[in-house]
């Protein structure tokens, strides 16, 4: 399961890392009548495309796999089925939140 978790984590991170190519195509002009927050958000959507660095991607992937591996070991030691502490959907959410926070800090 370790290898499968690592492959899944790698795939999720690659999907988000390569998404920038498709986001820049739908540019719409922003009128001056819109408030500054709407203009700022539009600017961030069209111009700011932060992506995970290789080091950050490796860190997320390694931690995802480690958490899942630790829970499997704990379940094997106790003989009880352990709850999965992190899922693929949660990993994907962490990547999206990281990118969103990076946009806010630009």
C-alpha positions as CSV (number, residue, x, y, z in Angstrom):
1,X,0.0,0.0,0.0
2,X,3.0,2.3,0.5
3,X,3.8,2.4,-3.2
4,X,0.1,2.9,-4.1
5,X,-0.2,5.8,-1.7
6,X,3.0,7.4,-3.1
7,X,1.7,7.1,-6.7
8,X,-1.7,8.6,-5.8
9,X,-0.1,11.5,-4.0
10,X,2.3,12.1,-6.8
11,X,-0.6,12.1,-9.3
12,X,-2.7,14.6,-7.3
13,X,0.2,17.0,-7.0
14,X,1.1,16.7,-10.7
15,X,-2.5,17.5,-11.7
16,X,-2.4,20.7,-9.7
17,X,1.1,21.6,-10.8
18,X,0.2,21.5,-14.5
19,X,-3.2,23.2,-14.2
20,X,-1.7,26.6,-14.9
21,X,-1.7,26.1,-18.7
22,X,-5.5,25.9,-18.9
23,X,-6.3,28.8,-16.5
24,X,-4.9,31.7,-18.5
25,X,-7.2,31.3,-21.5
26,X,-10.4,32.8,-20.2
27,X,-9.4,36.4,-19.7
28,X,-12.3,38.9,-19.3
29,X,-11.8,42.6,-19.1
30,X,-12.7,44.1,-15.7
31,X,-14.6,47.4,-15.8
32,X,-13.5,50.3,-13.6
33,X,-16.9,50.4,-12.0
34,X,-16.4,47.2,-10.1
35,X,-15.1,47.5,-6.7
36,X,-11.4,47.1,-5.9
37,X,-11.8,43.7,-4.3
38,X,-13.4,42.2,-7.4
39,X,-10.6,43.7,-9.5
40,X,-8.0,42.3,-7.2
41,X,-9.5,38.9,-7.3
42,X,-9.8,39.0,-11.0
43,X,-6.2,40.0,-11.3
44,X,-5.2,37.1,-9.0
45,X,-7.2,34.7,-11.1
46,X,-5.7,35.8,-14.4
47,X,-2.1,36.8,-13.5
48,X,-1.1,34.9,-10.4
49,X,-0.5,31.2,-10.8
50,X,1.6,30.0,-7.9
51,X,2.5,26.3,-8.0
52,X,4.1,24.0,-5.5
53,X,7.8,23.8,-5.7
54,X,9.4,20.4,-6.1
55,X,10.5,20.5,-2.4
56,X,7.0,21.4,-1.2
57,X,5.5,18.7,-3.4
58,X,7.9,16.1,-2.0
59,X,7.2,17.2,1.5
60,X,3.4,16.9,1.0
61,X,3.8,13.5,-0.7
62,X,6.1,12.1,2.0
63,X,3.9,13.3,4.9
64,X,0.7,11.9,3.2
65,X,2.4,8.5,2.8
66,X,3.9,8.6,6.3
67,X,0.5,9.4,8.0
68,X,-1.2,6.5,6.1
69,X,1.7,4.1,6.8
70,X,1.7,5.0,10.6
71,X,-2.0,4.3,10.8
72,X,-1.6,0.9,9.1
73,X,1.2,0.0,11.5
74,X,-0.9,1.0,14.4
75,X,-3.8,-1.0,13.1
76,X,-1.6,-4.1,12.7
77,X,-0.2,-3.7,16.3
78,X,-3.5,-3.3,18.0
79,X,-5.4,-5.7,15.7
80,X,-8.2,-3.1,15.3
81,X,-9.2,-1.4,12.1
82,X,-8.0,2.1,12.3
83,X,-9.8,5.1,10.8
84,X,-8.0,6.5,7.7
85,X,-6.6,9.8,9.0
86,X,-6.1,11.4,5.5
87,X,-7.6,10.6,2.1
88,X,-6.8,11.5,-1.4
89,X,-9.5,14.2,-1.4
90,X,-8.0,15.8,1.7
91,X,-4.5,15.8,0.1
92,X,-6.0,17.5,-3.0
93,X,-7.7,20.0,-0.7
94,X,-4.4,20.8,1.0
95,X,-2.8,21.4,-2.3
96,X,-5.6,23.8,-3.4
97,X,-5.5,25.6,-0.1
98,X,-1.8,26.0,-0.3
99,X,-2.1,27.5,-3.8
100,X,-4.9,29.8,-2.7
101,X,-2.9,31.1,0.3
102,X,0.1,31.7,-2.0
103,X,-2.1,33.8,-4.3
104,X,-3.2,35.9,-1.3
105,X,0.4,36.6,-0.3
106,X,1.6,37.6,-3.8
